[in-house]
Amino acid sequence: MTSFVHDFPFDPAYGRTLDELEAVPAPPAPDGFEDFWRARYAAARAVATDPEMGPLEDERDGVRIHGVTYTSVGGVRLGGWLALPAAGEPARHGFVIGHGYGGREGPGPDVPLPLPSAAAILPCVRGMGARGLVAGIPDVSSGHVLHGIESRDTYVIGDCVADLWCAASALGELVPELVGPGRLGYLGESFGGGLGALALPWDERFAAGQLTVPTFGNHPLRLTLPCAGSGEAVRGYHREHPEVVEVLRYFDAATAAGFVELPTLVAAALFDPSVPPPGQFAVHNALAGERELLVLPAGHFEYEGLERDVAGLVAARREFFGKRLSRRTGA
């Protein structure tokens, strides 16, 4: 069990050993779970995303970075960044890259991309980040995670998943050589990791996914665990509205992972004050397809050796996608 000096009023390791974490299960799917998500996916694929690429904003690490806007479900116009091979050659690989619950102010550490000669879209999902602000949707995690939570049909998390699907559609329109089944990889950390687990089962365009400290795993267990992240807002809401558990069942990343059949690498932490590790491991443990686990000492926490561990994750990600995406493209 990992131990760090901290001042949180709870144990961010939650008293679990690695063996115990690797045994955390996923809740069973509620009635209509698969039909609900397949219908959401079909609606997202029907959207005319009308992507527009902006002028060049930066060039580094083998890519040219442009601003991008596209339309998602409900007619919401969102923005983000588009990374294209700097040499101007056709992209051999494509990525959709989700962001954490702090939003996204720029491409940041998601560039360089995991593979050379790759293109990527880095969207800001609705309500979050510099280019995802939407009137009426809170732009801080504690408010955002509760927006529309009264119903599975209005919960903002469902629309954020759709924003990722629409981002993939926009990438395909802008980089047509990436159109087709199994041409894309997905990357997501924390909030983006949870959204990825919810998005990947239904979208045949993705060949592999990498989820880092994913949130939204095993909601029934998360509701019992104090934390410093968005889950605490959900816990507070649940105390006043216990019926919300029925909505949360449709947005459980661990439940969704049971439908993920594509190869997935999960980086899960032993110690994490923001996303309780039992929920992270529940996502990995439930994956239905080929899976890999990279155990991190901590997530959402500064510690000695962090840079070394981040470099190890970057290398593992590169190797993982190098095998899975090259297998599909023949590159």
N, C-alpha and C positions, 0 to 999 in steps of 0.2 A: 504494500500500500504506500503510495506516494505521500510525503508530508512536506508542507511548506509553512514557513512562518507567515501568518496573516492576521488581520484584525476583523474578519467577518464574524458575525454572531452565530454562525453555523459552520459545520464542517463541509468544505467544498469537495471532499472525497466521499462524503456520505457513508463512511464506515465500510465501504465495499472493497474487497480484494479484486484482483484481476480475474481470478476464477469466478467469483460471484458476478462480476460485471458481464462476463461472457455467457452467463446463464440467464440474464434478464430477458424475459419473453416479450412478445408483442401482443397487444390486445387483439381479440378476434374482430374481424370486419363486421360492421353493422349491416343490416339488411339494405340492399341496394347500393352498397359502397362502389362496386365496380361500375354499375350502370350510371351512378352519379358522376364519376370521374370521366367515363367515356363520353358522356353527353357534354360535359364541360370542354373536353378536348375537341370534340366535333365542332362546337360553337366557336372555339378559338381558331381552328383551321379554316373556318368559313370567313374569317375577317379579312378584308382587303387592307393589308398593313401599310401600303403606300409609303415605303421607307424613303427618306431623303438623307443623303450623305452631305455633310457640311464640308467646309474647307479644311485643309490640312492644319492640324493643331500641334503635332509633334512628330518626330521621327527618332526612334531609338530601339535598341534590342531587336533589330531585324524587321520592324514593322513601321508602317505609316499610320498615324492615329488621327482619325477624323471624328467630328461630332456626328451623331445620327439621331433622327427622330422617326417614330413609327406609330401606327395606330394599333390599339389593343381592343379587347372586348369592351362593349359599352361606348365605343367611339372615343375612348380616352387616348389622347396623344401623349406619348412618352418619349423621353430622350435617353441618351447614353453615349457610348463611344464605339467606334468601329476600328478594328485593327486589321490592316491589310499587309501582305508581304511587301517589304520595302523595295525589293528589286523589281516589282511590277509583274512578276510571274504569276501564273494561275495558282490559287491556293490548293494544296494537297490535303489539308485537314481543316476542320472548322470546329469552333468552340462557342458555346453559350456559357457565359460566366456570371453567376449570381453574386450578390453582395451580402454583407452582414447587416445586422439591424442598426448599424450606425449610418446606413445609407452609403452612397458613393459620391465623392466629389470629383473623381477623375479616375483614369485607368489604374493608378497606384501600383501596388505590388503584383497585380494580376498580369502585368507585362514586365518581363518577357513571357511569351506564351509557352505552354508545355512542349510544343514541337516546332521545329523550323518549318518554313514555307506554309504557315498556317494563317488563317483569318479567324477573327473572333468578334462577337458582339458582346458588349458589356452594358446591359441595360440598367436603368434605374426603375424598379418596379413602382407601381402607383403609390404615391404618398411619401416616397423615400428618396433621399439624395438630392443633389443639385438639379437634376433634370427629370425628376419623377413627381414633383409637387402637384397635387390635385386639390382643388378647393373642396373643403369639407372632410378631407381625410387627414387625420393627425400625422405629423411628420416626426414624432418621437415614438420610440418603440412601445412605451407603456400605454400610449393612447392608440397607436396604430394597431396593436395586437388585439384590441377590443372592438375595433370598428366593425359594425355589422354582425357581431358575434351572436346576436339573438337568433339567427337562423342560418342553416347551412347554405341557403341560397343567397344570403346577403353578406356573409362573412368575407372580409377583405382578403383573407389568405387565399381563398379560391380564385379571386381575380388576380392576385399576385402570381399564382401558378400559371394562369392564362397569359399573363404578361411575358413569362419566359417562353411559352409556346409561340406567342406572336413574335417575340424577338427572334426565335429560330426561323420563322417564316420570313421575317425581314432580312435576315442574313442570307437566306436562300435567294431572295430577289436581287440583293445587291451583289452576291457572289454566286452566280448560277452554277458554277462547277461543283458546288457543294450540295446541290439538290439531289435527293434520292435517299432511300433507306440506309441507315447505318453509316452516314457520312459525318456525323457530328459527335463531339464529346461534350460532356457537361461538367462544369466545375462550380462548386458552391461551398461557402463556409458559413457556419452558424445558421443564421436566418436563411441564407442561400442554400445551405446544406439541407435543411428541412424542406424548403420549397422543391429542391431537386428530387428528394425522395418521393414527394407527392406527384411530381411531373413526369418522371422517367418511365413508370410502368406502361403508360398509354401512348407513348410517342415513338414510332418506329424509326424516326430520323436519327436517333441517338444509338451509337454503338457501344459506348462505355461512359461511366460516370465516376467522379471523384468527389466525395462529400467529407468535409472537414468539420469536426465537432458539431454535427447536425442537431438542430433543435426540433421541437415538436414530437419527440419520440416517447411513446408510452404515456399519454396524457393522464390516465388514472394514477400512475405512479408519480408523475411530475406534480400533480396537485397536492401530494403529501410532502414535497421537498421544497424547503425555502431556498431562494436563490436571489441573486442580484440582477437578473436579467428580466426579459419580458414575461417569463413564466410567473413572476411574482405578481404582476398585474392580473394575470389570468386567475391565479390563486385567490386574489382578493375579490375578483368578480364572482368566482365560484362560491365563496362564502355567503354572498348575498343572493346568488342565483344558482343554486345547485343543479337546476335543470340543464345548465349549459353543457353538462357532460355529454348529453345526447348530440349536441352540435359538434363538440370536439372529437367525437368518435370518427367523424368523416374527414378530419384533418390531422390524423395521427400519422406521423412519418414512419413509425415502426410498422403500423398496420399496412401502409402503402408499400413498404419495403418487401413485404411478402408477395407482392406482385411484380417486383423488379427482377427480370430474368437476364438482363444484360450484365456484363462484368462491371463490378463496382468496387472501388477502393475507398474504404472508410478510415479516416484518421480520427480516432477517438481518444479523449483525454481521461486520465485517472483522477484528475483534480481540476475542477472548473466551477468557479462561483457563479457564473452567468447561465450556463447550460448544464444542468446536472448530468454527470457522467452516466448514470444508469439509463437515461433516455438516449444518450448518444450510442451506447453499446446495444440498446434494444433495436436501433435501426440496423446496425451491422448484423446482429444475430438473426434478424428476420429475413434477410435478403434471400430471394429464391434462386438466384443464379450464381455464377462464379463470383466469389468475393475474396477480397484481401483486407486485412486489418493492419493498420499501423498504429501502435499504441504511443501516445504522447504523454509526457509527464504531467502537463497542465495545458489548459486552454483558457483564453481570456484572462491571462495572468502573466505578469512579467517575472522572470526568474533567471538565475544564472544558467547559461547554457541554451537559452531560448534561440539565439541566432543559429547555433549548431543544429538544433532540432528542426528549425524552419528550413535550413538548407537540406537536411535529410528528407523532409517531406517533399521539397521541390524535386529532388533527385528521384524519389520513389514515384512521384506523379509522372515525371518524364519517362521513366522506364515503363510504367503501367500503360500510358497512352501510346507509347512507341510500339508496344506489342499489339495492342487492341485495334488502334486506328490504322496502323500500317497493314495489319492483316486484312482489313476491309478494303483499303485503297490500292494495295499492291505497291505502296511507296517504300 
